[in-house]
């Protein structure tokens, strides 16, 4: 009796539902927070059953009672070998190999090769990232074209290629015996894909230079996460440089120009997304640091994290029906296909250059190269896409990079001093 009037009143809406539903979907789909929760629901549909299975095998004491063809797979995924190695000095990477030859020319050539590889990979990646997320495809004189809006598909493209490259590298080279339970990679993987999604999505609301400076300021939440997750302690100069970075970023964000381009206007949504990126990325680095207590190589870490990243993203895309939609977009716009593939290649090659550079020259040289890359990325973005930077904003950028170089200098001095410490004393851990 009470449902009949409601049904009768809804008949006109049902008759025109084909027009109303797409409009509702478009309005909700344009809201980044809605897309975030939809993606998170997709990940939860994989994480929750996986968590229940892990708890089931642990309660059953599967290592003692399990048998059959699936036993090695379940043991590797849930239990691992549980053999930990001594925590390495740098936390996340093995000690770099000292060169067997003292040829200065050979070392200079290697350094130039690493610097050129890192700059080419990540500068190209940054330019393409801004192109894909802020510009249209297929524009003509009569058609304004269409933008690609699914950031999760770009994350999937990056991870599937990184997974392939890392898998081939592990198969073709000798790697340490793996001991970590595979499921532990899923935590770093989940935070990694969420941070990457926030990074892509933020470009819809803020300029690329703003995003680069926000990345530079992530040392602050990394230190906070280090205290919470790893119980690390820090030196006074680390707090000082973190404060300088905060001041520089604030100067840039609060500066304004009268003729500023529309795309450089920082919005609340962009700030929130950048905050999400920094928080998720800080958790990823600290969780990976904890995982390196197991005996593994950086490429094994890259492979393990990307296995789960591919699983999470492809599962979520299939559940939303967004995978086919993105593939159709690629079919309609060959230029986008080229950009997406090149974006993934640069991301995967960049990770390999990171491992090689730190192994050959150490973390200090790598940090200097990447700090210069951030400065070049801001300059390149301003030149190509016409972003305006005021005098105050430029001073803020300068303060940030001076603070970053001070961190590199102070850290190198601390490492030299720590080598002179008496036996039994250990220096504090740093980010």
N, C-alpha and C positions, 0 to 999 in steps of 0.2 A: 504493500500500500504506500509506503513512504518512498520506495525506489522508483515507482512508476513516473511521478512528475519529473524526477531527475533525469530518467532515461528519455522522456519526451523532450525535455528542454535541451538535452545534449545531441538530439538528432541533427539539427542544423549544423552544429560544430563537426559532427562525424561526417556529414556530407561534404564539408569543405576542409576536412582534415588534411588532405594532401597539400593544401596551400599553407595551413597554419603550422603543421608540424615542422617543415623545413625552416620556417622563420624562427620558431622557438629554438631549434637545434643550432641555427646560425648565431642567435643572440647568446645562448649559453656557451657555444663553442668558442666564441670570441673572448670569453672571460678566462684569464689564465689560471685563476684559482680552481675553477671547475675542471679544466683540463688536468691540472695537477692531481686532483683527487681521483679523477677517472684513471689516470696512469697508475696512481698508488693502489687503487682497487685491483687493477690488473696484476700488479706485482704481488699483492696480498693473496690473490688466487693461486699463486705458485708457492709463496713463502709459507703460508699457513699449513697446507697439506705436507710440505717438506718438513716443517717443524714437528708436526704430529708424528710423522714417520721416524724422525730422528729420536724423539722421546720414546717411541714404541720399541725401537731396536735397543736403546740403552736400558730400558726397564726389563727387557727380555734377557739381558746379558748375552747379546748375540755373539760376542767374541767366543763365548764358551759353548753355546748351544747351536750356533749357526752352521749349516752345511750346504753343499750344493754348488751349482755353477755361479750363482749370484754372490756367493760369500766374498770373493776378493773385491768385487765392485762395492758392495755395501761396507766392507771393512775400510776401504780406501776413502769412501765418501763420508762415513760417519765417525770412524775411530782414528784412521791414519795409523802411523807407527808410534805416535806420541813420544818420539825421541827428539829432544830439543838440543840445539847447539849453543855454544857460548855466544852471547849477544855481541854482535860486531860493533866496532867503535863508532861507525857512522850510522848504525841503526838499520838503514834500509838497503845498503849496498855493500858488496864485498870490498875488501881493501884493494886499492888499485895496484896493478902489477907494475913493478919498477922496470923501466926499459933496460933490456939486455945490452943495447948499444948506446953509447953516449954521443951519438952523432947529433949535433945541434941542428943541422939541416933537416934530418929526418924528423926530429921532434917539432920543429917549426912547421914542416909540411903537414904533420898530423894535426897540430893545433889549428892551422888554417882550414884543413879539411873539416874538422869538427865544428869550428865556428861557422864556416860557410854552410855546412849541412843543417845546423840548428837554425841559423838565420833564414835560409831559404825555406825550410820546412814550415817554421812557425810564422814567418811573415806572410807567406802565401796562404797558410791556413787562416790567419787573421783577416786578410783582405777578402778571401772567399766567404768566410763566416759572415762578415758584414754584408757582402753582396747578396748572399742567399736569403738572409733574414730581413733585409730592409728594402730590397728592390723587387720590381715585378719582372715576370717572364712573358714573352709573347706579345709585347706591346707594339701596336701599329698606330697609324694616324687616326684610325677610327676605333680601335680597341685599346683600352688602357692596360690590358694584360691582367695577369693574376699573380698574387704572391703565394709563396709556399709557406704554410703555417705550422706544419707538424714537426716540431723540434725533436720529438722522440724518434722519428724515422731517421733523422740525421745522426742521432746518437747510435742507433742500430747500425747504420752504414759504417760509422767509425769503428764500432766494436767488432763487427764481423770481419773486417779486414785485419784489425789488430790481432784478433784471435787466430786467423789463418797464418799471419806472419810469425807470431810467437810459436804456434804449433809446429810449423815447418822448421823453425830455428831449433826448437827442442828436439825434434826428430833427427836432425842432421848433425847436431853437436852433442858432445858429452855433457850431461847435466848431473848435479848432485842427486843422490837418492832422495826421493820425496817423502816427507814424513808428516806433513800437516793434514788433518782431516779436510776433505775438499769443501765441506759445507761452510767452513770458516771464511772461505773467500767470498761467500755470498754477502756478508756484511759490508765489506769494502766495495763489492760490486754494486750493491744497492745504493749506497751513498755516492758512489762515483757516477752512476747514470743519472741520479737526481741532481747532482751538482752540474753535470754537463747539460741537462735539460734546462736548468735555471740559467745557465750561461747563454745558451742559444735564445731562450725566451726573453731574457732581459734586453736583448738588442732590439726588440720591438718597441721598447719604451725609453731607452737611454742610448747615448752615443757610445761608439767603440772606445774612444779615449777614456771615458768615464769608467767603462768596464775594465780596461787595462789597469787603471789606477786602483780600482777596487781589488783586483787580484794582488797588486803589490801590497795592499794593506792587510792581506789575509794572515800575515805573521802574527797579528794580535789574537784572532781566535784560535790560531794554531797553538800559540802559547797557552791559551786558556784550556783548550782540549788536552794539551800535553799534561797540564796539572791534574785535570779530571781523570783522563784515561790512563796515562802512564806515570802519574805522580812525579813529574819532572820538576827540577828547580832551575832557575835562570839567573844570569848575572845582571848587574845593574845596567850595563850598556845595552842589553837586549830590551829592557824596559824603556830606556831612553830613546833608542832608535824607533821602537814601536810607537812612542808618543810623537816623535817627529813625523813619522809616516801618517799618523792620524791628523796632525796639523796640516800637512801638505794636501792630503786628500780633501779635508774640509775646505781649505782655501780654493781648491779647484771646483768643488761642487757648489760652493756658495757664490762663486764669481758668476757674473752675468754680463753679456754683451747686448747692446740695443738691437743689433741686426743679426742676432744668433739664429742659425738654421733651426728649423722646426725639429729635425731629428735629434738635435743635441739637447733638447729640453729634458731635464731629469724629472721623472715622475715618481710618485709614491710607489707605484707598482714596480718600476725598475729598481728602486732602492730595496724593496722587499725581496725581489728575485735575486739581487746581488747578495743580500744577506743570506738567503738560502744557499746560494752557490758557495759562499765562504764557509758557512757552517758545515755543509755536507763535505766539502773538499777537505776541511780541517780534520773531520772525523776519519776520512779515507786515509790520509797520510799517517795519522797516529795508529789506526788499526793495522795498516800495512807494516808499520814499524814494529808492532807487537808480533805480527805473523813472521817477521824475519828472524825471530828467535828459533824458528825451525830451520833446519838446514835446507836452504833453497836458493836458487839464483834469481836475479831480477826478471829474467825472461820467463822463468817458471811462475813468478808472481803475476806477470803480465798475462800469461796464458790462463792461469786459474781465475783471475778476476774477470777476464773477458769471456770465459765460458759461461759464467752466470749472467754477465751483462747481456750476451746474446739471447740467453734463455728468457730473461725477464722482459727485454724489449720486444722480442718477436712474439712472445705470448700475449703481452698487452696490446700490441698492434693488431694481432689476429682477433682478439676478443672485441676490439673496437671497430673492426673492419677498416682500419686506417692503412693497413699494409697495402691492400689492393688499390686504395685511393691514391696513395703516394706513388705506387708503381705506374698508375695511369697518368699521374702528373709528369713522371719521368718520360713516359711515352709521348706525351703531348709536347714536351719541351726538351729537346736534345741538349740545349745549353745548360739546363739545370742538371741533367744527367752527368755531363762533363764536370760541372762544378762539384756535385756530390761525390763523384768518384775521386776527383783530385783532392777534395777535402779529406777523405778517408785515407788516401795515400800519404798525404802530408802528416796526418795525425800518427799513423803507424810508423813511418820513417822517423818522425821526430822522437818517438819513444826509444827507438833503437839508437839514435844519435845520443840521446841522454845517457843511456847505459854505457856506451862506448866512451864518451867524453869523460864521465866520472871515473871510469875504470883506468883511463890513460893519464888523466891530469888532476883528478881529485875534484871534490865538491866546490872548492873556492873558485877555481877557474870556470867551472860550469856556471856558477851563480853569476859571475861577472858577465859571461856571454849572454845569459838569459836576461840579465838586467838591461844590458845594451839593447837586446831584442825588444824589450818592452818600450824603451824610448823610441826606437826606430818604428815600432808598430804605431805609436801615437802619431809620429810625424807623417808616416805613410798614409794613415787613415785621413788625416787632415788634408793632405795634398790631393788624394784621390776623391774623397767624398765631401770635401769642402766644409769640414767642421771648424767653427770659430773658437778660438781660445783667447781670453783676455789676458792682460798683463798680470793681474792677480792670479789667474788660473795657471799661467806659465810659471810664475814663481812657486805655486803649489806643486807643480810637476817637478820643478828643480829640487825642492825640499825633499820630496819623496825619493828621488833617485840618489841624492846625496846621502840620505839615511840608509838606503840599501847598500851603497858602497861602504859606508861606515860599518855596517853589520859584517860585510865580507872581510874588511880589514881587521876588525876586532876579533872575529872568529879565528882568522888565521894566526893572529898573535896568541890567542888562548890555546890553540892546538900546539904551537911551538913551546909554550910554557908548560903544557900538560906533559909533554915528552920528557921534561926535566924533573917531574915530580918524583919523590922517593917511592920505592916499591911499596905497594899496599895502599897508596893514596889514589883516588880516582877523581877525575874532573867531573863537574856537573854536566848533565846531558843538555843538548841544545837543539833548537829547531833550525 
